[in-house]
Amino acid sequence: MRRGFSLITAIIFMILVATLGALALSLSNLSAKQTSDLYLREQAELLAQGSTEYALLAISGHDFSANCFNTINATYTDGTTTLFDINISLYYLGNGLPANCSTLTNNLNNIDTNDSNRTVIIDTIISSNPAVSTEPIRIHRRTIQKP
């Protein structure tokens, strides 16, 4: 009787150790995935800030006498793989803008002061490549700026 009880106890103990080992392996795999996704999300947020600053730089160096920038599209790569798609939409507020400038509505273009003329609403959208991350990452940043 004693040998049978010891054998059953040993089998139960082995099953318990195997279950705990499988659980530990599963949790460590999940932690690595979450760390990778968190890194990509932080990278996308920094890329949204940098893209907004790039749009302001492009607007500041542009001559508005002929036309306006309405969109800027770019990609961010790590050398060979495209990590993020960058889409920037620009909406202008002000008087005396060229005809091709995109505006939100005509009512917002009744600007009374010269200081507010050519104010820009910048919509920056950063989208991850589906092949890079298991969870899709999409960051939207909207700012209003005076270049």
C-alpha positions as protocol buffer text, in pm:
chain_id: "A"
residue {
  index: 1
  type: MET
  ca { x: 0 y: 0 z: 0 }
}
residue {
  index: 2
  type: ARG
  ca { x: 281 y: 233 z: 83 }
}
residue {
  index: 3
  type: ARG
  ca { x: 453 y: 191 z: -257 }
}
residue {
  index: 4
  type: GLY
  ca { x: 130 y: 260 z: -445 }
}
residue {
  index: 5
  type: PHE
  ca { x: 66 y: 574 z: -244 }
}
residue {
  index: 6
  type: SER
  ca { x: 421 y: 699 z: -306 }
}
residue {
  index: 7
  type: LEU
  ca { x: 387 y: 633 z: -681 }
}
residue {
  index: 8
  type: ILE
  ca { x: 60 y: 827 z: -703 }
}
residue {
  index: 9
  type: THR
  ca { x: 213 y: 1113 z: -503 }
}
residue {
  index: 10
  type: ALA
  ca { x: 516 y: 1124 z: -735 }
}
residue {
  index: 11
  type: ILE
  ca { x: 293 y: 1132 z: -1047 }
}
residue {
  index: 12
  type: ILE
  ca { x: 80 y: 1415 z: -906 }
}
residue {
  index: 13
  type: PHE
  ca { x: 394 y: 1608 z: -812 }
}
residue {
  index: 14
  type: MET
  ca { x: 538 y: 1567 z: -1166 }
}
residue {
  index: 15
  type: ILE
  ca { x: 210 y: 1684 z: -1321 }
}
residue {
  index: 16
  type: LEU
  ca { x: 208 y: 1986 z: -1091 }
}
residue {
  index: 17
  type: VAL
  ca { x: 569 y: 2077 z: -1177 }
}
residue {
  index: 18
  type: ALA
  ca { x: 501 y: 2037 z: -1553 }
}
residue {
  index: 19
  type: THR
  ca { x: 192 y: 2259 z: -1529 }
}
residue {
  index: 20
  type: LEU
  ca { x: 384 y: 2529 z: -1344 }
}
residue {
  index: 21
  type: GLY
  ca { x: 665 y: 2509 z: -1601 }
}
residue {
  index: 22
  type: ALA
  ca { x: 421 y: 2546 z: -1891 }
}
residue {
  index: 23
  type: LEU
  ca { x: 255 y: 2844 z: -1720 }
}
residue {
  index: 24
  type: ALA
  ca { x: 592 y: 3013 z: -1660 }
}
residue {
  index: 25
  type: LEU
  ca { x: 691 y: 2962 z: -2025 }
}
residue {
  index: 26
  type: SER
  ca { x: 360 y: 3104 z: -2145 }
}
residue {
  index: 27
  type: LEU
  ca { x: 390 y: 3413 z: -1924 }
}
residue {
  index: 28
  type: SER
  ca { x: 748 y: 3483 z: -2032 }
}
residue {
  index: 29
  type: ASN
  ca { x: 644 y: 3463 z: -2399 }
}
residue {
  index: 30
  type: LEU
  ca { x: 353 y: 3702 z: -2335 }
}
residue {
  index: 31
  type: SER
  ca { x: 583 y: 3947 z: -2153 }
}
residue {
  index: 32
  type: ALA
  ca { x: 825 y: 3958 z: -2448 }
}
residue {
  index: 33
  type: LYS
  ca { x: 537 y: 4028 z: -2690 }
}
residue {
  index: 34
  type: GLN
  ca { x: 402 y: 4308 z: -2471 }
}
residue {
  index: 35
  type: THR
  ca { x: 748 y: 4464 z: -2442 }
}
residue {
  index: 36
  type: SER
  ca { x: 789 y: 4462 z: -2820 }
}
residue {
  index: 37
  type: ASP
  ca { x: 443 y: 4615 z: -2877 }
}
residue {
  index: 38
  type: LEU
  ca { x: 505 y: 4882 z: -2613 }
}
residue {
  index: 39
  type: TYR
  ca { x: 837 y: 4974 z: -2776 }
}
residue {
  index: 40
  type: LEU
  ca { x: 671 y: 5012 z: -3118 }
}
residue {
  index: 41
  type: ARG
  ca { x: 391 y: 5225 z: -2970 }
}
residue {
  index: 42
  type: GLU
  ca { x: 638 y: 5460 z: -2803 }
}
residue {
  index: 43
  type: GLN
  ca { x: 831 y: 5481 z: -3128 }
}
residue {
  index: 44
  type: ALA
  ca { x: 509 y: 5571 z: -3314 }
}
residue {
  index: 45
  type: GLU
  ca { x: 428 y: 5847 z: -3064 }
}
residue {
  index: 46
  type: LEU
  ca { x: 774 y: 5999 z: -3103 }
}
residue {
  index: 47
  type: LEU
  ca { x: 740 y: 5969 z: -3479 }
}
residue {
  index: 48
  type: ALA
  ca { x: 408 y: 6160 z: -3464 }
}
residue {
  index: 49
  type: GLN
  ca { x: 576 y: 6446 z: -3277 }
}
residue {
  index: 50
  type: GLY
  ca { x: 867 y: 6454 z: -3520 }
}
residue {
  index: 51
  type: SER
  ca { x: 639 y: 6440 z: -3824 }
}
residue {
  index: 52
  type: THR
  ca { x: 437 y: 6735 z: -3697 }
}
residue {
  index: 53
  type: GLU
  ca { x: 758 y: 6933 z: -3654 }
}
residue {
  index: 54
  type: TYR
  ca { x: 868 y: 6830 z: -4004 }
}
residue {
  index: 55
  type: ALA
  ca { x: 537 y: 6956 z: -4147 }
}
residue {
  index: 56
  type: LEU
  ca { x: 589 y: 7291 z: -3973 }
}
residue {
  index: 57
  type: LEU
  ca { x: 939 y: 7313 z: -4117 }
}
residue {
  index: 58
  type: ALA
  ca { x: 810 y: 7233 z: -4467 }
}
residue {
  index: 59
  type: ILE
  ca { x: 537 y: 7497 z: -4438 }
}
residue {
  index: 60
  type: SER
  ca { x: 777 y: 7760 z: -4306 }
}
residue {
  index: 61
  type: GLY
  ca { x: 1009 y: 7716 z: -4601 }
}
residue {
  index: 62
  type: HIS
  ca { x: 733 y: 7714 z: -4862 }
}
residue {
  index: 63
  type: ASP
  ca { x: 632 y: 8009 z: -5080 }
}
residue {
  index: 64
  type: PHE
  ca { x: 254 y: 8052 z: -5052 }
}
residue {
  index: 65
  type: SER
  ca { x: 220 y: 8278 z: -5355 }
}
residue {
  index: 66
  type: ALA
  ca { x: 151 y: 7989 z: -5594 }
}
residue {
  index: 67
  type: ASN
  ca { x: 15 y: 7692 z: -5396 }
}
residue {
  index: 68
  type: CYS
  ca { x: -14 y: 7517 z: -5060 }
}
residue {
  index: 69
  type: PHE
  ca { x: 91 y: 7187 z: -4913 }
}
residue {
  index: 70
  type: ASN
  ca { x: -225 y: 6985 z: -4844 }
}
residue {
  index: 71
  type: THR
  ca { x: -79 y: 6644 z: -4763 }
}
residue {
  index: 72
  type: ILE
  ca { x: 258 y: 6493 z: -4683 }
}
residue {
  index: 73
  type: ASN
  ca { x: 300 y: 6116 z: -4708 }
}
residue {
  index: 74
  type: ALA
  ca { x: 610 y: 5926 z: -4598 }
}
residue {
  index: 75
  type: THR
  ca { x: 725 y: 5592 z: -4461 }
}
residue {
  index: 76
  type: TYR
  ca { x: 958 y: 5509 z: -4175 }
}
residue {
  index: 77
  type: THR
  ca { x: 1190 y: 5213 z: -4231 }
}
residue {
  index: 78
  type: ASP
  ca { x: 1461 y: 5041 z: -4032 }
}
residue {
  index: 79
  type: GLY
  ca { x: 1671 y: 4985 z: -4341 }
}
residue {
  index: 80
  type: THR
  ca { x: 1481 y: 4718 z: -4532 }
}
residue {
  index: 81
  type: THR
  ca { x: 1142 y: 4683 z: -4360 }
}
residue {
  index: 82
  type: THR
  ca { x: 875 y: 4953 z: -4358 }
}
residue {
  index: 83
  type: LEU
  ca { x: 771 y: 4998 z: -3996 }
}
residue {
  index: 84
  type: PHE
  ca { x: 526 y: 5289 z: -4015 }
}
residue {
  index: 85
  type: ASP
  ca { x: 325 y: 5483 z: -4272 }
}
residue {
  index: 86
  type: ILE
  ca { x: 304 y: 5858 z: -4207 }
}
residue {
  index: 87
  type: ASN
  ca { x: 9 y: 6061 z: -4341 }
}
residue {
  index: 88
  type: ILE
  ca { x: -10 y: 6432 z: -4266 }
}
residue {
  index: 89
  type: SER
  ca { x: -311 y: 6642 z: -4368 }
}
residue {
  index: 90
  type: LEU
  ca { x: -292 y: 7020 z: -4353 }
}
residue {
  index: 91
  type: TYR
  ca { x: -591 y: 7255 z: -4325 }
}
residue {
  index: 92
  type: TYR
  ca { x: -535 y: 7630 z: -4351 }
}
residue {
  index: 93
  type: LEU
  ca { x: -718 y: 7918 z: -4185 }
}
residue {
  index: 94
  type: GLY
  ca { x: -685 y: 8271 z: -4311 }
}
residue {
  index: 95
  type: ASN
  ca { x: -743 y: 8529 z: -4579 }
}
residue {
  index: 96
  type: GLY
  ca { x: -565 y: 8558 z: -4910 }
}
residue {
  index: 97
  type: LEU
  ca { x: -475 y: 8191 z: -4941 }
}
residue {
  index: 98
  type: PRO
  ca { x: -422 y: 8035 z: -5285 }
}
residue {
  index: 99
  type: ALA
  ca { x: -722 y: 7854 z: -5435 }
}
residue {
  index: 100
  type: ASN
  ca { x: -580 y: 7503 z: -5388 }
}
residue {
  index: 101
  type: CYS
  ca { x: -537 y: 7534 z: -5010 }
}
residue {
  index: 102
  type: SER
  ca { x: -757 y: 7290 z: -4822 }
}
residue {
  index: 103
  type: THR
  ca { x: -972 y: 7440 z: -4548 }
}
residue {
  index: 104
  type: LEU
  ca { x: -1217 y: 7286 z: -4304 }
}
residue {
  index: 105
  type: THR
  ca { x: -1509 y: 7517 z: -4384 }
}
residue {
  index: 106
  type: ASN
  ca { x: -1548 y: 7855 z: -4545 }
}
residue {
  index: 107
  type: ASN
  ca { x: -1677 y: 8009 z: -4221 }
}
residue {
  index: 108
  type: LEU
  ca { x: -1340 y: 7965 z: -4050 }
}
residue {
  index: 109
  type: ASN
  ca { x: -1159 y: 8174 z: -4308 }
}
residue {
  index: 110
  type: ASN
  ca { x: -1300 y: 8504 z: -4182 }
}
residue {
  index: 111
  type: ILE
  ca { x: -987 y: 8593 z: -3986 }
}
residue {
  index: 112
  type: ASP
  ca { x: -986 y: 8951 z: -3857 }
}
residue {
  index: 113
  type: THR
  ca { x: -623 y: 8982 z: -3748 }
}
residue {
  index: 114
  type: ASN
  ca { x: -308 y: 8940 z: -3951 }
}
residue {
  index: 115
  type: ASP
  ca { x: -148 y: 8748 z: -3665 }
}
residue {
  index: 116
  type: SER
  ca { x: -398 y: 8464 z: -3713 }
}
residue {
  index: 117
  type: ASN
  ca { x: -366 y: 8456 z: -4091 }
}
residue {
  index: 118
  type: ARG
  ca { x: -225 y: 8130 z: -4235 }
}
residue {
  index: 119
  type: THR
  ca { x: -282 y: 7929 z: -3921 }
}
residue {
  index: 120
  type: VAL
  ca { x: -255 y: 7556 z: -3991 }
}
residue {
  index: 121
  type: ILE
  ca { x: -439 y: 7259 z: -3844 }
}
residue {
  index: 122
  type: ILE
  ca { x: -207 y: 6959 z: -3875 }
}
residue {
  index: 123
  type: ASP
  ca { x: -352 y: 6606 z: -3862 }
}
residue {
  index: 124
  type: THR
  ca { x: -74 y: 6349 z: -3828 }
}
residue {
  index: 125
  type: ILE
  ca { x: -163 y: 5980 z: -3854 }
}
residue {
  index: 126
  type: ILE
  ca { x: 98 y: 5711 z: -3790 }
}
residue {
  index: 127
  type: SER
  ca { x: -3 y: 5354 z: -3884 }
}
residue {
  index: 128
  type: SER
  ca { x: 206 y: 5043 z: -3830 }
}
residue {
  index: 129
  type: ASN
  ca { x: 283 y: 4788 z: -4098 }
}
residue {
  index: 130
  type: PRO
  ca { x: 76 y: 4472 z: -4027 }
}
residue {
  index: 131
  type: ALA
  ca { x: 383 y: 4254 z: -4087 }
}
residue {
  index: 132
  type: VAL
  ca { x: 578 y: 4423 z: -3805 }
}
residue {
  index: 133
  type: SER
  ca { x: 344 y: 4400 z: -3508 }
}
residue {
  index: 134
  type: THR
  ca { x: 80 y: 4151 z: -3399 }
}
residue {
  index: 135
  type: GLU
  ca { x: -135 y: 4434 z: -3265 }
}
residue {
  index: 136
  type: PRO
  ca { x: -208 y: 4721 z: -3507 }
}
residue {
  index: 137
  type: ILE
  ca { x: -73 y: 5058 z: -3393 }
}
residue {
  index: 138
  type: ARG
  ca { x: -241 y: 5380 z: -3505 }
}
residue {
  index: 139
  type: ILE
  ca { x: -155 y: 5717 z: -3352 }
}
residue {
  index: 140
  type: HIS
  ca { x: -351 y: 6032 z: -3442 }
}
residue {
  index: 141
  type: ARG
  ca { x: -221 y: 6372 z: -3341 }
}
residue {
  index: 142
  type: ARG
  ca { x: -398 y: 6700 z: -3419 }
}
residue {
  index: 143
  type: THR
  ca { x: -237 y: 7035 z: -3354 }
}
residue {
  index: 144
  type: ILE
  ca { x: -305 y: 7393 z: -3448 }
}
residue {
  index: 145
  type: GLN
  ca { x: 7 y: 7589 z: -3531 }
}
residue {
  index: 146
  type: LYS
  ca { x: 113 y: 7924 z: -3663 }
}
residue {
  index: 147
  type: PRO
  ca { x: 419 y: 7866 z: -3885 }
}
